[in-house]
Amino acid sequence: MERHLSALDIQKIKRIGRKIVMVTAYDYTSARLADSAGVDIILVGDSASMVMMGMKDTRYLTLEEMIVFCKSAARGVKHAMVVGDMPFMSYQVSVEEAVRNAGKLVKEGLVDAVKIEGGTEYADTVRAIVRAGIPVMGHIGLTPQSASMESGYRLRGKRAEEAKSIIQDALQLESAGAFAIVLEYTTCEVGKILSERLSIPVIGIGSGPYCDGQVLVFHDIVGLYEEPPPFAKKYIDAASLIKDALIRYREEVLTNRFPSESQYWNMDPIEYSRLLELISK
């Protein structure tokens, strides 16, 4: 029987010294492709707000919308762990509400774990959700939900004091029971220190080669998103390939080359004659 990787499985990957591969995907098709490629974790990120809904940042996604994205992606996954982002204001109001919403995301969104942005200030929230039986992935460094209040979208950990604060956040999240941590857009020295000091995996995005794993967004990997972050790498220009296919389709429709004989079917001649008789009466 097939099963998703668990939090313990992900931690074991770090212990044996192999890099963890995580991909952010938002729907059945992209998650199925990522899973079939052998990734370890599918993250259904709140970046769906921008990539899938055209919003200007991640704060506009509701819990209900997140549930739809999560269960769509989860249905396409047979092996990887599926982690769902806790949207903006789904865990900030109170610990009790955070636990309730995390449970809803797991039950209705079909995810295996949830991810929460923030450091020391959310350690109690992480602890309570873990106590409720839900694995939690932390997220520190650049935290997009609060970036506008924290000097914007910039590299974190350039100054020693800020780097120390990020390290302290990671230690607090580990102590609270997080099974792994995403470290976003932070200097590679911080990623190296955390990967060496923490017993739990540190998964980097724009945080250097020393992290225990890496995560990129599906649409950035295949070149479907128009405004990728500076740390993304495009492995194929799928947008151009898709556009070319759509242009060819349009041209074939306009010139009556589509559909061709292999894309349509004829009635039996006798049945067609009978039909003409029936509609002529």
N, C-alpha and C positions, 0 to 999 in steps of 0.2 A: 504493500500500500504506500502510495506516495505521500510525503508530508513536507511541510515547510520547514526550513531551518529555524531553530529556536535561538533564544538569547544565549543559551549555553553553547550551542554550536558555533555561534559567531565569536564568542570569547575563546573557544578552543582554537579557532583559526589563528588568532593572535598568538596563542601559546606555542603553536607549532611553527610560527615564524612566517606564515604565508600572508600576503597582502589580501585585504578584504576589498571586494569590488561591489560598489553600490551604484545604482542608477535611479534617478528620479523619473518616474513615469506616471501618467495620469489616466490611462484608459486601458481597455482590454487588449487592444492590438499592440500598443507599444510595450506594455508590461509582459505580454506573451512573448514578444520578440526578445526582450531583455532576459527573461527567464530561460528561454531556449538557448541563449548565448552563454549561459552558465554563470550569471552574476549571483552574488550571495544575498544581496538585499535589494528589494524594490522599495524605494521611498516614494510615497504619494505626497508630494510637497504642496504647501500652500502657494508656491510659485505658479500653480495652476491659475491663480487669479490673473496673472499677467500673460502667461504662455497660452492658456486655453480660453480665457475670457476677455482678454484685451484691457484689463485694468492697469493702472499706473504703478501699483505696488501690491504687496501681499496682504495688506490689511483689510481688503474689501470682501474676502472670501468668508462665507458663513459656514457654520458647522454642518448645516443641512446640505449645502453644496459640496462640502468636503466629503461627506458620507457618500454622495453619488460618485465622486471621482474614485474614492477608496474601493468601493465594492465593484466598480467597473474594472479597475486594475487587478484587484484580488482574484477575480474570476479567470484571469488569464495566466495565473501563476500556479505552477505545480510544485516547485522546489524551493525557490528563494523565500526568505523572510520578507513579509510585507509590513512596512511601518507607515503609519498615517500621521501627518502633521496635525497638531492641535492648532486651530486657527486663532487669529487675533481675537482677544476678549472671550475665548472659550475656557481659559484657565486663570486669568488674571484677577477676577473679581473675588474669589474665595477658594480655599482649599477644597471645601465640600463640593462646590460647583465644578471644580476641575476634575475631581474624581468621578462625578456623575457624567460629565461630558466625555471623559476618557473611556468610561464604560460604554457609553452610547456609540462612540467611534469604533470600538472593538466589536460590539454586538451587531450594529447595523452596517458598519463599513467593512466588516470581515477582515480587519487587519490583525496582525499578530502582536503589534506593539504600537506605542504612540511616541511622538517626538515633541519636545517642549523647548522653546527658545528661552534663554536666560540662565544666569549663573546662581550665585549664592542666594539671591533674593527669592529663588524658586526651589530651593533645596527642600523645604518642608512640603511643598506641593508634590515634588518628585517622590519623596518618601511616602506620602499618603497614597499616591497612585500605585506605587510598587507594593505597598502593604495590602492594597485591594486586589492584588494578583495580576496586575497589568505591567508588563515590561516597559521601561521608559528609556528612550534615547535622548540624551541632552544635546544642546546646541549652543555653542559659545563663540566668542570672537565677534565677527560681524553678525548681528542678529537683525535680519531685514525688517521684522515687525516693529522694532524700536529704533531703526537706523536714523530716522528723521529727528529723533530726540537725542541722538548720541553722535553729533557732528557729522551725520550723513554717511554716504556709501564710500568708505575709504578703508585702506589697509589698516588693520589693527595690530598692536604689539610692536610698533616701531620704537617707542620709548620704554625704558626699563620698568617704570612704574605701571604703565598700562599692561605690559607683558606679565608682570607679577600678578596683577589683578586677574588676568585671564587664567593663569595657572591656579590661583586660589579658587576661582570659580569651578574649575575642573575637579579639583580635589574635593570640594564640597558636594558636587554632583555624584562623584564616585562614592563618597561616604553615604549619600542619601539613597544609594541603591541603583543608580543608572547603570544599564548594562553596556552602554557605549556612548560616545560623545562625538558629535560633528563639530569640527573646528573650521570656521569659515573665514576666508580672506584675512589670514593672520600670518605674520612673519614665520619663515620656516624654522627659525631657532626655537620658537615657542612650540611648534609641532614636534620637534625633536625631543625637547625636554619632557613634554607631556607623554609622548609615546613610550619614553624610557621610564618615567616615574609612575604612570598609572598602570594598574593591573587590567583595566578594561580597555577595549579598543578605542583608538582615536582615529576617526575617519575624516580626512581632510578634503576641503574644497577650496582651492586657491591658497593652501597653507603648506606647500612644499612636499618634497619626496620622502620625508622621514616619518610621516604618519603611518599608522597601521593599515590604512586603506584609503581609498579615494572614492569620491562621488562626483558625478556630473549629470546634468539633465539630458534626458533622451533627445530632446529637440535640439540641444546645443551640439551633441555628439554627431548627429546626422545632418545638421545644417538647416533646420527648419525654422528656427527662431531668428527674427531680424536683428535683435539687439542683445547678443550674448554678452555675459560678463567678461572682463579682461582675462580671467584665468581659465576660460573654457577652451577646449580644442575641438575643432570641426574635423571629423574623420571622413566625411563625404558631403558633397553639396546636394543633398536630396531635394532641396527646394527647387534648384534648377532642373533636375531630372523630372520632378513632378510637374513643373510648369511646362516643360517641353512636351510631356505626355498629354497634358490638357490642351495645349495648342494643336497638337496633331489630331486629337479627338474632335476638337471644334472644326478643323479644316476638313476632316473626313465626313462629318455630318453635313457641312455646307456643300460639299461636292458629291454627296450621295454615295460615298465609299463605305460608310458605316450606317447600318449593319451590312456585312457581307453574307454570303450564303451560309456560312458556318455559324452565324448568329441569329438565324431565323428559321422557321419551320413551316412547311406547307400542309394543307389539308389533303387527304386522299381525293383524287379528282372526282370520284363518284360522289363523295360526301359534299364536295364543293358544288357540284351540279345540283344536288338535293337542296343545299342551302339557298342557291339562287332561286330555285323554284319556290321554296318556302317564303322568302322575303318578297317575292313578286306578287304574291296573292293579296 
